[in-house]
Amino acid sequence: MAWSRSCRCSSAADLEPVLHPGWPARLSWGPVELHPLRRRDAAEWSRLRLVNEEWLRPWEPTSEVSWADRHTPATYRAVRRAATRRARLGTSVPFAVRVDGRLAGQVTVDNVVRGALRSGFLGYWIDAGVAGRGMGSLAVALACDHAFGEVGLHRLQADIRPENSPSRRLVERLGFAREGLLRRYLDIDGQWRDHVAYALLADDLPGGALDRWRERTGR
């Protein structure tokens, strides 16, 4: 397979790019593409989230609303509007993930703080149908390099439940360092859950997260 990388960043005419450097953007490498959430993906997102309920629900925030009602096309449109507002304010960098042209998940750098901290929190989910192929870690690697490059951040934090071994392996393979245990940190799947705090700094990987991914996967 021929592999290529591209990154294009642009700002709409009615937005102030100083507020949100690096957004909107499209990132790609091989079969994986990251792009802003699109209005026309509502039905595809709903279908994907519904078929992945068993795979995703243990790691999702507690809710009294059923999984089906939380993942309608109307819900997606509301999620997209909220994500776009935060991106325009420069507090979030939200991406849809496509693998071989099909919607396969999301990666978001959220709660972005600038000034002396220049930090953000990393969140992601991936379709069970493509899990285990390295596509989730490739998507996260692209997002990390973009965050440390065009977005201008210095630190990314990922908080993961101790029981979520696949997610912990993903960030560890990309060079994230464990920094501590956050006790009863988030209300997830019906209970307050401990989380392991991981962090990656811009200067931890001089060659970038994508190069780290390629070294670990041999691609």
N, C-alpha and C positions, 0 to 999 in steps of 0.2 A: 504494500500500500504506500502511495506517495503521501507524505505528510507536509502540511503547510501551516503557517501561522499568520493571522491577520488581526489587526486591531484598528477600529475606526471610532473616534470620539467626535461628537458634534453636539451643538446646543441649539435649541429652537430660538427663533428670532425674538420671541416674547419673554425669554428667560434671561437671567443674569448669570453668565457662566462662572463668575467669581464665587457664587454661592455653592456651586456644585461641580467642582473640577472633576473631569473624568466621567461625566454623565450627561446625556445618554451615550452609550457605547455598544458596539458589537464586537465580540471576541470569538476567535475560533482557532481550533487546532485539530487536524484530522477530522474524525466524525463528530466532534463536539462543538457546538455553537452556543454562546451566551448572548442574549439580547434582552432589551427591556420587555416587560410584560405587555402583550398585545391584546387589544380589545377582541379580536377575532378568535382568540384561543379559549374562550370561556367554556365551550362545550367539551373540548378536548381535555382541559384541565379538570373539569368536573368528573369526566369518565375515568381519568387516570387516578385521581384521588380516591374515588369510590372503589376501584378494583384493588387499591393498595391499602385498604383500611387495616387489615390484620398486620401488615408490614410496618405501618406508620403510627397507628394509634398509641402504642405504648410510650412513644416519645413526644406526644403532642400535649399542649396545655389542657388542663381539666375544663370541661364544659358541660353544662346541663342540656345543651342542644345536641340532638342526635348527629352522628357522623354524616348521614345522608343530607340532613338539613344544613349542615355546615359546609357542604361541598356542592352546592347547586351552581349553575352558570351565573345566577344573580349574585351569589356570594363572591364568586371570582371577580365580577365587575366591581363590587365594593372593595375587595382586597386590592385590586389594581388601582382604583382611584386613590385609596389611602397610600399605597406604595409610591405612586407617582407624586403625590403632594409632598411626601417626605423626601423623595429624591430631589424635587425642585428646591427644597429648603436646604439641601446639602447634608441631611442627617441620615440618609440611607442610599445604598447603591444596589437596587434590586434587579436580578436577572432571572429570566426563564432559561432552562437548560434544554437543548435539543441534542439528540443523538441520532445520527443518520437521518436528520430531517424531522424526527418525531419528538414531540414534547416528552421530556423524561425527568423533569424535576425543576428545582429552583435553587439558586444560591444568592444570598443577600449579605452584604456588609451593612449592619444596622447600628443605630445609636452612635453615629459618627460624632466625635468631639474633635475640634481643631485646637488652635492655640498651642500651648506648650505640650499637650498630651498627644494630639494627632493619632487617635485610636478609634477602633471600631470593633464590633462583635460579629463574628461569622456564624451564619446559620445556613443549613442546606438540607434538602431531602432529594432522594433519587428513586426512581421507579424500580421495584423489585425485579422487573424483567430485564434490566440491564446491570443490576448489581453484580459485583464479582468480576467485572471485565475491566476495571480501572477507569471507567467513564466518570464516576462520581469524583474520584480523586483528581482526574484531569480537569473537570469543571472547577473544582475548588482551587486547584493550582493556578488556573487562568485568572480567577477572581482575586487571588492573593497578589499575583504579580501586578494586576491592574490597580489594586488598592495601594500598593507600595510605589507604583509608578505614577500614572496619570492622576489618581485621586490624591496622592501626596501624604498617605498615612505612614506612621512609624511602627504601629503595633496593631496586631489582630488577636483577639481573644475568642476562644471556642470553649463553651461550657457543655460538658457531655456527661450523661448519667454513667456511673461506673459499670452498669450492666450492659451498656451499649458497646459491645466489643468491636463490631465492624466500624462504627464511627470513630472510636478511639484509635483503632489501627490506621484509619485513613489519615487523621491529622498527624499521628506519630510518624508515618512514612513520609509525610511532607515536611518534617522537621519541627513541628510544634513541640514545645517543651512543657511538661507538666509543672504547674506552679503551685498547686495546692488543692485541698478539698473544700468545697463550699457546702456546708451542712444545711439540709432542709432548705435548699436554695429556691426551687421553683415548684409550683403546684402543677404536677404533670400526671396525667392519667389517674386522677382521683386521690393523689396523696402528695404531700410535700416531699420532694426527692433531693437527695444529695447529688451534687455534680462535681466532676473533676474539671478544674480550670486549666486550660492549655493556652499558650500564647506563642506567637511567632513575631519576631521583630524584622524590620526591613533589612537589617544588616546580618541576620542569622544565615541567610542564603545568598552569598554574593552573586551567584549565577542565576538566582531566581527559583521559584517553586516549580515552574515548568521543567527546568533542567533537572531538578531533583526528581520529579516524576519520571522523566525519561530515563534517568540513571537507574531508578528502582524497578522500572518495568522493562528496560532494555529496548525501548521503542525510539 
